[in-house]
């Protein structure tokens, strides 16, 4: 079938937009953020640390 067509379109669009902005087609750096934040009381029981992940990685 046509698997991956949407991903290919998004990739090509991102590259085109970067080039129109005068940037390289592919970024030269990336930022990874792995912070763990406690949820707010308004989240209720469904969220604690790391959203809905269960303690112990189960």
C-alpha positions, 0 to 999 in steps of 0.5 A: 500500500502507500505506507509512509507517504504522509511521513514523506510529505511532512519531511519534504515540506519541512525541508522546503520550509527550512530552505525558504527561510534561508536555512539548511534543509536538515538541522545541524543540532537537536535538543533532547529534554528528559525532565521528569515533572510532577503533575498538578492536583488538577490532573487527578489520579491518572497522572503522577510523575511522568504522566500516566506511566506506572511505577516500576516501569510495568 
